[in-house]
Amino acid sequence: MKQNKSYFQGIGDGIKTLATGLKITMKKYFTPKSTEQYPENRKTTLHVSKRHRGRLVFKRDEAGAYKCVACLMCEKACPTNTIKITSDMVTNPETGKKKRQLIDYQYDLGDCMFCQLCVNACNFDAIEFTNDFENAVFDRSKLLLHLDKEVYQGGSLPDLIDGGAPLTIGKFNTKTK
C-alpha cells in the first residue's frame, strides 16, 4: 500500500470528512427540540423520569411505621458518610431477647452523591430514592434530614412521583399554570 497520498486524494478525503460533519449537523438541526419553561410552567409541563434519584426517604406502611431495623448496612455502604444512624440495644420484656432499636436516622442531602449504594445494601427494603429534585435552600443546615421523624408526602409538584407531566418531544411546552 502506498504511504504517501497524492494531492487530489488528500483533497477528496477532506471533502468527504466535511460532508460527514455537515450531514450530522443538518440532521441535528432539523430534529424537533423540546423546551421546558421552568420554573414558570413546572406544574403543568415538567417531566421528571421515575428513575431520577433526587431524595432519600423511608418507605412506610399504611399505619405510617417504617421498616428500618437499624442494621447499619446503609451507613456502612455510603461512600461519603452522609448517613448516620443512632441506635440502642433494647430488651424485649416479653421474650427477653435484645433487639436494636432506631433512635435517629440522619441523612445529609447536601453531601449525598445519589449513588444508591445505601438502597442496594438495605436488606429490609426500608429506604428508596424519590424523583423529587427541588431541594434548594438558603441554609445548608436545612439539608440535614431526620428520615425517621419526617413522613414524606411527595414533592411540591403534582404527580411528581409518577413522572409529572407526560414527556412530549418536538413540542414547546408552553402551557400556562
C-alpha positions as CSV (number, residue, x, y, z in Angstrom):
1,M,0.0,0.0,0.0
2,K,1.3,3.4,-0.9
3,Q,2.3,5.5,2.2
4,N,2.1,9.0,0.6
5,K,-1.3,10.1,-0.8
6,S,-1.5,12.2,-3.8
7,Y,-2.6,15.8,-3.7
8,F,-6.0,15.0,-5.1
9,Q,-6.6,12.1,-2.7
10,G,-6.0,14.5,0.2
11,I,-8.5,16.9,-1.2
12,G,-11.0,14.1,-1.7
13,D,-10.6,12.9,1.9
14,G,-11.0,16.5,3.2
15,I,-14.3,16.9,1.2
16,K,-15.5,13.5,2.5
17,T,-14.8,14.5,6.1
18,L,-16.5,17.9,5.6
19,A,-19.6,16.2,4.1
20,T,-19.8,13.8,7.0
21,G,-19.7,16.7,9.5
22,L,-22.3,18.7,7.6
23,K,-24.6,15.6,7.4
24,I,-24.5,15.2,11.2
25,T,-25.0,18.9,11.8
26,M,-28.0,19.1,9.4
27,K,-29.5,16.0,11.0
28,K,-29.4,17.6,14.5
29,Y,-30.5,21.0,13.2
30,F,-33.8,19.6,11.8
31,T,-34.5,17.3,14.7
32,P,-37.5,18.6,16.8
33,K,-36.5,20.2,20.0
34,S,-38.2,20.2,23.4
35,T,-38.1,23.2,25.7
36,E,-39.2,23.2,29.3
37,Q,-40.4,26.6,30.6
38,Y,-39.0,26.2,34.1
39,P,-39.9,27.4,36.7
40,E,-42.9,29.2,35.3
41,N,-44.8,26.2,34.0
42,R,-43.3,23.4,36.1
43,K,-46.7,22.4,37.5
44,T,-48.2,21.7,34.1
45,T,-45.5,20.6,31.8
46,L,-42.4,19.4,33.7
47,H,-41.5,15.8,33.1
48,V,-39.1,14.0,35.5
49,S,-38.0,10.4,34.9
50,K,-39.4,8.0,37.5
51,R,-35.8,6.6,37.9
52,H,-34.3,10.0,38.8
53,R,-32.6,9.9,42.2
54,G,-33.5,13.1,43.9
55,R,-34.0,12.4,47.6
56,L,-33.8,9.5,50.1
57,V,-36.9,8.7,52.0
58,F,-38.2,5.9,54.3
59,K,-40.7,3.5,52.9
60,R,-43.7,3.4,55.3
61,D,-46.7,1.0,55.6
62,E,-50.3,2.0,55.8
63,A,-50.0,2.6,59.5
64,G,-47.1,5.0,59.0
65,A,-44.5,2.7,60.5
66,Y,-41.1,2.3,58.9
67,K,-39.3,-0.9,58.1
68,C,-35.8,0.2,59.3
69,V,-34.3,-2.1,62.0
70,A,-31.1,-0.1,62.4
71,C,-28.9,-2.8,60.9
72,L,-26.3,-0.1,59.9
73,M,-25.8,-1.6,56.4
74,C,-26.8,1.6,54.6
75,E,-24.4,3.6,56.8
76,K,-21.5,1.2,56.0
77,A,-22.3,1.2,52.3
78,C,-22.4,5.0,51.9
79,P,-19.1,6.2,50.4
80,T,-19.5,9.8,51.5
81,N,-20.8,9.1,55.1
82,T,-24.0,11.0,54.6
83,I,-26.0,8.6,56.7
84,K,-25.5,8.5,60.4
85,I,-27.7,6.1,62.4
86,T,-28.1,6.2,66.1
87,S,-29.5,3.1,67.7
88,D,-29.7,1.4,71.1
89,M,-30.0,-2.2,72.3
90,V,-33.4,-2.7,73.9
91,T,-34.5,-5.8,75.7
92,N,-38.0,-7.1,74.8
93,P,-39.8,-7.6,78.1
94,E,-42.0,-10.5,76.7
95,T,-39.2,-12.6,75.1
96,G,-36.2,-11.3,77.0
97,K,-34.2,-11.0,73.7
98,K,-32.2,-8.0,72.9
99,K,-33.0,-6.1,69.8
100,R,-31.6,-3.0,68.1
101,Q,-33.9,0.0,68.1
102,L,-33.6,3.0,65.9
103,I,-33.2,6.3,67.7
104,D,-32.2,8.7,64.9
105,Y,-31.6,8.3,61.1
106,Q,-29.7,11.3,59.9
107,Y,-29.3,11.9,56.2
108,D,-27.3,14.8,54.8
109,L,-28.8,15.6,51.4
110,G,-26.2,18.2,50.7
111,D,-23.3,15.7,50.8
112,C,-25.1,12.8,49.1
113,M,-23.8,11.8,45.7
114,F,-27.0,9.8,44.8
115,C,-25.2,6.6,44.0
116,Q,-27.9,4.4,45.5
117,L,-25.5,2.1,47.3
118,C,-27.4,2.6,50.5
119,V,-30.7,1.4,48.9
120,N,-29.0,-1.6,47.4
121,A,-27.4,-2.6,50.7
122,C,-30.7,-2.4,52.6
123,N,-31.9,-6.0,53.2
124,F,-35.2,-4.8,54.6
125,D,-36.3,-2.6,51.7
126,A,-36.7,0.3,54.1
127,I,-35.3,3.2,52.1
128,E,-35.7,4.5,48.5
129,F,-34.9,7.4,46.3
130,T,-37.7,9.6,45.0
131,N,-37.5,11.8,42.0
132,D,-38.2,14.9,44.0
133,F,-35.4,17.3,42.8
134,E,-36.5,20.7,44.2
135,N,-34.3,20.8,47.3
136,A,-32.7,24.2,47.0
137,V,-32.5,26.1,50.4
138,F,-30.6,29.1,51.6
139,D,-29.3,27.5,54.8
140,R,-27.2,24.3,54.4
141,S,-28.3,23.0,57.8
142,K,-31.8,22.5,56.4
143,L,-30.4,19.8,54.1
144,L,-29.7,17.6,57.2
145,L,-32.8,15.4,57.3
146,H,-34.1,13.0,60.0
147,L,-35.9,10.4,58.0
148,D,-37.4,8.6,61.0
149,K,-39.1,11.7,62.2
150,E,-40.5,13.0,59.0
151,V,-43.2,11.5,56.8
152,Y,-42.5,12.3,53.2
153,Q,-45.8,13.3,51.5
154,G,-44.4,13.9,48.0
155,G,-42.8,16.9,46.3
156,S,-44.2,20.3,45.6
157,L,-45.2,19.3,42.1
158,P,-48.4,17.3,41.3
159,D,-47.8,13.7,40.2
160,L,-44.1,14.1,40.5
161,I,-43.6,10.5,41.9
162,D,-45.3,9.2,38.7
163,G,-43.1,11.3,36.5
164,G,-45.0,14.5,36.4
165,A,-46.4,15.7,33.0
166,P,-46.1,13.3,30.1
167,L,-42.9,13.7,28.0
168,T,-43.6,15.3,24.6
169,I,-40.7,15.5,22.2
170,G,-40.7,18.1,19.4
171,K,-43.1,20.5,21.0
172,F,-42.5,23.6,23.1
173,N,-44.1,23.1,26.5
174,T,-45.6,26.5,27.0
175,K,-48.8,25.7,28.8
176,T,-49.8,28.2,31.4
177,K,-50.0,27.4,35.1
